[in-house]
């Protein structure tokens, strides 16, 4: 299993304290690099001044030209995302590299990501691992997670699930949501660690409590099957509903089953119709088949009510489904 690699960067504010925008601007105009960086950060995030990406770039560049690594990294991020400047992967790489060579962990991670995906440079898994490791060794959670992925998939390094688990755990211990759910998956399947459903539930729950729909859906599976927790259809339903409300098709399909069979909730064919309809809109073939099984058991009025409620559910982006 491989998650999509996540490109993130800390928009670092190195010395922002109680100083007002005017005071910081005065120092920035005198050429003080940290003040220039912080003015860029303020424009970048709309702190004390209206958000303005072009102004953020201007001030990051002034500090970056003085060699401030945080500004070099953030300027790379602006080019990477086309914020305040035209998107330009090669320019992004250049600024990330300047910061990375000074030991800036977010920039090192992003250099790794660019090599990993061939953005601005030829794809090179070995180089990706090298830069992820530099940032990971500094404790940067995104790099630790991505380094775990490289070991899990044997990209740039020999495949090694135990080493993947090691790096996932470092990131998960810092609250990295994907690392937490992936660590749960490793325990659930016995990859790199002995199979342990209780540990799987522990890590899935951490990610689920942060709102990750995937982990919420899998946690529903664990309660439904009684793996690592006492079997509880009510708890399974609760977690499926959280994931379904975020548009997770597998959880929507499971909700349909629960309403159809009266597991964890009273039997309700209209609600089963609604959730199977939602999953069907996402090309879930099981849900489509379930709908065809359900319809002959419903009255015409129930089908009409189900269609009306399904329309509300869909149009409200799953906010009005009851």
C-alpha positions in Angstrom: 0.0 0.0 0.0 1.4 3.4 -0.9 -0.1 6.7 0.0 0.3 9.7 -2.3 3.4 11.6 -1.2 2.5 14.9 0.5 4.3 18.1 -0.4 4.3 20.3 2.6 6.6 23.0 3.9 6.6 24.9 7.1 6.2 28.6 6.4 8.5 29.4 9.2 8.3 32.6 11.2 11.6 32.7 12.9 11.4 35.7 15.2 7.8 36.9 15.0 6.9 38.1 18.5 5.0 41.1 19.7 6.4 43.4 17.2 3.8 45.2 15.1 3.8 45.2 11.3 5.1 48.7 11.2 8.0 48.0 13.5 8.9 44.9 11.5 8.7 46.8 8.2 11.0 49.5 9.5 13.6 46.9 10.4 13.1 45.1 7.0 13.7 48.4 5.1 16.9 48.7 7.0 18.0 45.4 5.5 17.5 43.2 8.5 17.0 39.7 7.0 14.9 38.2 9.7 12.6 41.2 9.6 12.3 40.8 5.8 11.5 37.2 6.2 8.8 38.0 8.8 7.2 40.6 6.6 7.1 38.0 3.9 5.5 35.6 6.3 2.9 38.2 7.4 1.9 38.9 3.8 1.9 35.1 3.1 -0.5 34.4 5.9 -2.4 37.7 6.2 -1.1 38.4 9.7 -1.5 42.1 10.5 -1.9 42.9 6.8 -4.1 41.7 3.9 -2.8 38.5 2.4 -0.7 39.2 -0.7 1.4 36.5 -2.3 3.3 38.9 -4.5 4.4 41.0 -1.6 5.3 37.8 0.3 7.6 36.7 -2.6 9.2 40.2 -2.7 10.2 40.1 0.9 11.2 36.4 1.0 13.4 37.1 -1.9 15.2 40.0 -0.1 15.9 37.8 2.9 16.8 34.8 0.6 19.3 36.9 -1.3 21.0 37.5 2.0 21.3 33.8 2.6 18.5 33.2 5.1 17.6 29.6 4.8 14.0 29.9 6.0 13.3 32.5 3.3 15.0 30.5 0.6 12.9 27.5 1.5 9.7 29.5 1.5 10.6 31.2 -1.8 11.0 27.7 -3.2 7.6 26.9 -1.9 6.1 29.9 -3.6 7.6 28.9 -7.0 6.5 25.3 -6.4 2.9 26.3 -5.9 2.7 29.3 -8.3 1.9 31.6 -5.4 2.8 35.2 -6.2 5.0 34.0 -9.1 4.4 31.8 -12.1 4.8 28.1 -11.1 8.3 27.0 -11.9 9.7 23.7 -10.7 13.3 24.4 -11.7 13.2 27.7 -9.8 11.6 26.0 -6.8 14.3 23.4 -6.8 17.1 26.0 -7.0 15.8 27.8 -3.9 15.1 24.6 -2.0 18.6 23.5 -2.7 20.1 26.7 -1.3 18.1 26.2 1.9 18.7 22.5 2.0 22.5 22.9 1.8 22.2 25.0 4.9 20.4 22.2 6.7 16.9 23.5 6.4 14.7 20.3 7.0 11.6 21.4 5.2 13.7 22.3 2.1 15.6 18.9 2.4 12.2 17.1 2.4 11.0 19.0 -0.6 14.2 18.3 -2.5 13.5 14.7 -1.8 10.0 15.0 -3.0 11.0 16.6 -6.2 13.5 13.8 -6.9 10.9 11.3 -5.9 8.4 12.6 -8.4 10.6 14.1 -11.1 9.5 17.7 -10.5 12.1 20.1 -11.8 14.7 17.4 -11.9 14.9 13.9 -13.4 13.2 11.3 -11.2 15.9 9.7 -8.9 14.8 7.5 -6.0 18.3 7.2 -4.6 18.6 11.0 -4.4 15.0 11.2 -3.0 16.0 8.8 -0.2 19.2 10.8 0.5 17.3 14.1 1.0 14.4 12.5 2.9 16.9 11.0 5.3 18.7 14.3 5.9 15.3 15.9 6.9 14.1 12.7 8.8 17.3 12.6 10.9 16.4 16.2 12.0 13.0 14.9 13.2 11.0 16.3 10.3 7.8 14.1 10.3 6.8 14.4 6.7 10.3 13.2 5.7 10.2 10.4 8.2 6.9 9.2 6.7 8.1 9.5 3.1 11.3 7.7 4.0 9.1 4.9 5.5 7.3 4.7 2.1 10.5 4.4 0.3 11.5 1.4 2.4 8.1 -0.1 2.2 8.1 0.0 -1.6 11.8 -0.7 -2.2 12.4 2.6 -3.9 15.9 3.9 -3.7 16.6 1.4 -1.0 16.1 -2.4 -0.6 12.5 -3.1 0.5 12.5 -3.5 4.2 9.2 -3.4 6.1 10.8 -3.3 9.5 12.8 -0.2 8.5 9.6 1.3 7.1 7.8 0.7 10.4 10.7 2.4 12.3 10.3 5.6 10.3 6.5 5.5 10.3 6.6 5.2 14.1 8.9 8.3 14.4 6.4 10.3 12.3 3.3 8.8 14.0 4.7 9.7 17.4 4.7 13.3 16.3 1.0 13.1 15.3 1.6 12.6 11.5 -1.9 11.4 10.5 -0.9 9.3 7.5 2.0 7.7 9.4 -0.5 6.8 12.2 -2.9 5.1 9.8 -0.1 3.4 7.8 1.4 2.1 11.1 -2.1 0.7 11.9 -2.1 -1.0 8.5 1.3 -2.6 9.2 0.1 -4.0 12.5 -3.2 -5.1 11.0 -1.4 -7.1 8.3 1.8 -8.1 10.1 4.1 -6.2 7.8 7.4 -5.4 9.5 5.9 -6.2 12.9 4.0 -9.2 14.3 0.3 -9.0 13.5 -1.4 -7.3 16.4 -5.0 -6.1 16.0 -5.0 -4.2 19.3 -2.0 -2.1 18.2 -3.6 -1.6 14.8 -6.7 -0.3 16.4 -4.6 2.0 18.6 -2.9 3.7 15.6 -6.1 3.7 13.4 -7.9 5.5 16.3 -5.2 8.2 16.5 -5.6 9.0 12.8 -9.4 8.6 13.0 -9.5 11.0 16.0 -7.7 13.6 13.8 -10.5 13.2 11.2 -8.9 10.9 8.6 -11.7 9.2 6.7 -9.7 6.2 5.7 -8.8 5.4 9.3 -12.4 6.0 10.4 -13.6 3.5 7.9 -11.1 0.9 8.8 -11.8 1.4 12.5 -15.4 0.7 11.6 -14.3 -2.6 10.1 -12.3 -3.5 13.3 -15.4 -3.0 15.5 -17.6 -4.8 13.0 -15.4 -7.8 13.0 -14.3 -7.6 16.7 -10.6 -7.4 15.7 -8.5 -5.8 18.5 -11.7 -4.5 20.2 -14.9 -6.1 21.4 -17.4 -6.5 18.5 -19.8 -3.6 18.5 -22.0 -2.7 15.6 -23.0 0.5 17.3 -19.3 1.6 17.4 -18.7 0.3 13.9 -21.7 2.4 12.7 -20.4 5.5 14.5 -17.0 5.3 12.7 -18.5 4.4 9.3 -20.8 7.4 9.6 -17.9 9.7 10.3 -16.1 8.4 7.2 -19.2 8.4 5.1 -19.9 12.0 5.9 -16.5 12.8 4.4 -17.4 11.0 1.2 -15.7 7.7 1.8 -17.5 5.3 -0.6 -16.7 2.1 1.2 -18.0 3.5 4.5 -21.2 4.7 2.7 -21.7 1.2 1.4 -21.2 -0.3 4.9 -23.8 2.2 6.3 -26.2 0.8 3.7 -25.7 -2.7 5.0 -26.2 -1.6 8.6 -29.5 0.1 7.8 -30.6 -2.8 5.7 -29.8 -5.4 8.3 -30.6 -3.4 11.4 -27.1 -3.7 12.8 -26.1 -1.0 15.3 -29.2 1.0 14.2 -32.9 0.1 13.6 -33.7 -1.3 10.1 -34.4 1.6 7.7 -34.7 0.8 4.0 -34.9 4.5 3.1 -31.5 5.3 4.8 -30.0 2.2 3.2 -31.2 3.5 -0.1 -29.6 6.9 0.5 -26.2 5.6 1.5 -26.0 3.0 -1.2 -27.0 5.7 -3.7 -24.2 7.9 -2.4 -21.7 5.1 -2.8 -23.0 4.3 -6.3 -22.4 7.9 -7.4 -18.7 7.1 -6.7 -18.8 4.0 -8.9 -19.0 1.6 -6.0 -20.3 -1.6 -7.9 -21.3 -3.4 -4.6 -23.5 -0.5 -3.7 -25.1 -0.4 -7.1 -25.9 -4.1 -6.8 -27.2 -3.7 -3.3 -29.6 -1.0 -4.5 -31.1 -3.4 -7.1 -31.6 -6.0 -4.3 -33.2 -3.4 -2.1 -35.7 -1.7 -4.5 -38.1 -4.7 -4.8 -38.5 -4.7 -1.0 -39.5 -1.0 -0.9 -42.8 0.6 -1.5 -43.1 3.2 -4.2 -43.4 5.8 -1.5 -40.3 4.6 0.2 -38.4 4.8 -3.1 -39.6 8.3 -3.7 -38.6 9.3 -0.2 -35.3 7.7 -0.6 -34.7 9.5 -3.9 -35.6 12.8 -2.4 -33.3 12.3 0.6 -30.5 11.0 -1.6 -30.7 14.2 -3.7 -30.5 16.3 -0.5 -27.6 14.3 0.8 -25.7 14.6 -2.5 -26.3 18.3 -3.0 -25.3 19.1 0.6 -22.1 17.2 0.2 -23.3 14.6 2.8 -24.3 17.2 5.3 -28.1 16.6 5.1 -28.6 12.9 4.8 -31.1 12.0 7.6 
